[in-house]
């Protein structure tokens, strides 16, 4: 009888259960699909200034909305394909393929990513250099999102400050009276512009676009 009791009273093992061992292992990173790898390879390989690549670039943005890295690469290739800041038919093509919506979606999905916000503002500024695109960009709400980016990342400077301000100024200066009034009415826009001017005193490009915005806001 004592032998039987000793079996039941034996102290429990201190060895960890297999389940707890499994739980302590680092999670396995998600596998990259063949399609995603193909899209990534395309963005890495595509050459600059080739507007025939725009449909594929925009398609990739639409397929991978939550992938910040892919969105950044695609935004940069979009800018390259639109022939930078010169008036060009590729800008109207981009808008007809949904570029404005995709830029807006990227900015909203990745608000904390100042690098992505910067690339998005570069694309918005490139698009607004073509007067025919400005009204649609304003209707989509991209100026409000540019102001949000400036407010969220005031110290970023660089392309975010410069291109964000340039985009807002282009909309006010070249979009017509209704667009001008719409952009001027964005909550916090003047404060955001003045903050850029205050924070980046050594950046002549930011100072110039900030002065241009303030002139247009107060005319």
C-alpha positions as CSV (number, residue, x, y, z in Angstrom):
1,X,0.0,0.0,0.0
2,X,2.8,2.4,0.8
3,X,4.4,1.6,-2.5
4,X,1.2,2.5,-4.3
5,X,0.9,5.8,-2.4
6,X,4.5,6.7,-3.1
7,X,3.7,6.5,-6.8
8,X,0.8,8.9,-6.5
9,X,2.6,11.3,-4.2
10,X,5.7,11.5,-6.5
11,X,6.4,15.2,-7.1
12,X,5.4,16.5,-10.4
13,X,8.2,16.9,-13.0
14,X,9.7,20.4,-13.3
15,X,10.5,19.8,-17.0
16,X,8.5,22.2,-19.3
17,X,5.8,20.8,-21.3
18,X,6.3,20.5,-25.1
19,X,3.5,23.1,-25.6
20,X,5.3,25.7,-23.6
21,X,8.5,25.1,-25.5
22,X,6.6,25.6,-28.8
23,X,5.1,28.8,-27.5
24,X,8.5,30.2,-26.6
25,X,9.9,29.8,-30.2
26,X,10.0,32.9,-32.3
27,X,7.2,33.1,-34.9
28,X,7.9,31.9,-38.3
29,X,8.0,34.8,-40.7
30,X,5.3,34.8,-43.3
31,X,6.3,33.2,-46.6
32,X,6.6,35.5,-49.6
33,X,4.4,34.4,-52.4
34,X,5.7,34.0,-55.9
35,X,3.4,36.8,-57.1
36,X,4.7,39.2,-54.4
37,X,8.3,38.3,-55.3
38,X,7.6,38.9,-59.0
39,X,6.2,42.3,-58.2
40,X,9.1,43.2,-55.9
41,X,11.6,42.1,-58.6
42,X,9.8,44.2,-61.2
43,X,10.0,47.3,-59.1
44,X,13.7,46.7,-58.4
45,X,14.5,46.2,-62.1
46,X,12.3,48.7,-63.9
47,X,14.2,51.7,-65.4
48,X,13.4,55.3,-64.9
49,X,11.4,57.6,-67.2
50,X,9.4,54.7,-68.8
51,X,5.8,55.7,-68.6
52,X,4.7,52.4,-70.2
53,X,5.4,50.9,-66.8
54,X,2.8,53.0,-65.1
55,X,-0.1,50.5,-65.3
56,X,2.0,47.7,-63.8
57,X,3.3,50.0,-61.0
58,X,-0.1,51.2,-60.1
59,X,-1.4,47.6,-60.2
60,X,1.2,46.6,-57.7
61,X,0.2,49.4,-55.4
62,X,-3.4,48.2,-55.5
63,X,-2.4,44.6,-54.8
64,X,-0.2,45.3,-51.7
65,X,-1.8,48.3,-49.8
66,X,-0.4,47.3,-46.4
67,X,3.1,46.6,-47.5
68,X,5.0,49.8,-46.8
69,X,8.1,48.8,-48.6
70,X,6.3,47.9,-51.8
71,X,4.3,51.1,-51.6
72,X,7.5,53.2,-51.2
73,X,9.1,51.5,-54.2
74,X,6.0,51.9,-56.3
75,X,5.6,55.6,-55.4
76,X,9.2,56.2,-56.5
77,X,8.7,54.4,-59.8
78,X,5.5,56.3,-60.4
79,X,7.3,59.5,-60.0
80,X,10.1,58.3,-62.4
81,X,7.5,57.2,-64.9
82,X,5.7,60.6,-64.8
83,X,8.8,62.4,-66.1
84,X,9.3,64.3,-62.8
85,X,7.9,67.8,-62.7
86,X,7.4,68.6,-66.4
87,X,4.0,68.7,-68.0
88,X,3.5,65.4,-69.7
89,X,0.6,63.2,-70.9
90,X,1.8,60.5,-68.5
91,X,0.3,62.5,-65.6
92,X,-3.2,62.4,-67.1
93,X,-2.7,58.7,-67.8
94,X,-1.7,58.1,-64.2
95,X,-4.8,59.8,-62.9
96,X,-7.0,57.9,-65.3
97,X,-5.5,54.7,-63.9
98,X,-6.3,55.7,-60.3
99,X,-2.9,57.2,-59.2
100,X,-4.6,59.8,-57.0
101,X,-6.7,57.3,-55.1
102,X,-3.7,55.0,-54.6
103,X,-1.4,57.8,-53.3
104,X,-4.2,58.8,-50.9
105,X,-4.7,55.2,-49.8
106,X,-0.9,54.8,-49.2
107,X,-0.8,58.0,-47.1
108,X,-3.7,57.0,-45.0
109,X,-2.6,53.4,-44.4
110,X,1.0,54.4,-43.4
111,X,0.6,57.7,-41.6
112,X,3.5,57.1,-39.3
113,X,6.0,56.3,-42.1
114,X,7.7,59.6,-42.9
115,X,9.7,58.1,-45.8
116,X,6.5,56.9,-47.5
117,X,4.8,60.2,-46.8
118,X,7.7,62.0,-48.4
119,X,7.5,59.9,-51.6
120,X,3.8,60.4,-51.7
121,X,4.2,64.2,-51.6
122,X,6.8,64.0,-54.4
123,X,4.2,62.2,-56.5
124,X,1.5,64.7,-55.6
125,X,3.8,67.6,-56.5
126,X,4.7,65.9,-59.8
127,X,1.0,65.4,-60.6
128,X,0.0,69.0,-59.7
129,X,2.6,70.3,-62.2
130,X,0.0,69.3,-64.8
131,X,-2.9,71.7,-64.3
132,X,-5.5,69.3,-65.7
133,X,-5.0,66.9,-62.7
134,X,-5.3,69.4,-59.9
135,X,-9.1,69.6,-59.6
136,X,-9.4,65.8,-59.3
137,X,-6.6,65.6,-56.7
138,X,-8.4,68.2,-54.6
139,X,-11.7,66.4,-55.0
140,X,-10.1,63.2,-53.7
141,X,-8.9,65.1,-50.5
142,X,-5.1,64.8,-51.2
143,X,-4.4,68.4,-50.0
144,X,-5.9,67.5,-46.6
145,X,-3.7,64.4,-46.4
146,X,-0.6,66.5,-47.3
147,X,-1.4,68.9,-44.5
148,X,-1.8,65.9,-42.1
149,X,1.6,64.6,-43.2
150,X,3.2,68.0,-42.5
151,X,1.5,68.1,-39.1
152,X,2.5,64.5,-38.2
153,X,6.1,64.8,-39.4
154,X,7.0,68.5,-38.9
155,X,10.7,67.8,-38.3
156,X,11.1,65.6,-41.3
157,X,12.0,68.4,-43.7
158,X,13.6,67.1,-46.9
159,X,11.2,66.1,-49.6
160,X,8.2,65.9,-47.3
161,X,8.4,69.5,-46.3
162,X,9.5,70.9,-49.7
163,X,7.2,68.8,-51.9
164,X,4.2,68.9,-49.5
165,X,4.3,72.7,-49.5
166,X,4.9,72.9,-53.2
167,X,1.9,70.7,-53.9
168,X,-0.3,72.8,-51.7
169,X,0.9,76.0,-53.4
170,X,0.4,74.6,-56.9
171,X,-3.2,73.6,-56.1
172,X,-3.9,77.1,-54.8
173,X,-2.1,78.9,-57.6
174,X,-3.1,76.9,-60.6
175,X,-6.4,75.2,-59.7
176,X,-8.8,78.1,-60.1
177,X,-10.8,80.0,-57.6
178,X,-12.9,77.1,-56.4
179,X,-9.9,74.9,-55.7
180,X,-8.0,77.8,-54.2
181,X,-10.9,78.4,-51.7
182,X,-11.1,74.7,-50.9
183,X,-7.4,74.4,-50.1
184,X,-7.3,77.6,-48.1
185,X,-10.2,76.3,-46.0
186,X,-8.3,73.2,-44.8
187,X,-8.1,73.2,-41.0
188,X,-4.6,73.9,-39.7
189,X,-3.0,74.5,-43.1
190,X,-1.5,77.9,-42.3
191,X,-0.2,76.7,-38.9
192,X,1.4,73.7,-40.6
193,X,3.1,76.0,-43.2
194,X,4.4,78.4,-40.6
195,X,5.8,75.5,-38.6
196,X,7.7,74.3,-41.6
197,X,9.1,77.8,-42.1
198,X,10.0,78.0,-38.4
199,X,11.7,74.6,-38.2
200,X,13.7,74.6,-41.4
201,X,15.4,78.0,-41.5
202,X,18.4,76.7,-43.4
203,X,16.4,75.1,-46.2
204,X,15.9,77.7,-49.0
205,X,13.6,75.3,-50.9
206,X,11.3,74.9,-47.9
207,X,11.4,78.6,-47.1
208,X,10.5,79.5,-50.7
209,X,7.5,77.2,-50.9
210,X,6.4,78.2,-47.4
211,X,6.5,81.9,-48.4
212,X,4.5,81.0,-51.6
213,X,1.9,79.2,-49.6
214,X,1.5,82.0,-47.1
215,X,1.2,84.6,-49.9
216,X,-1.6,82.5,-51.5
217,X,-3.3,81.8,-48.2
218,X,-3.5,85.5,-47.3
219,X,-4.1,87.1,-50.7
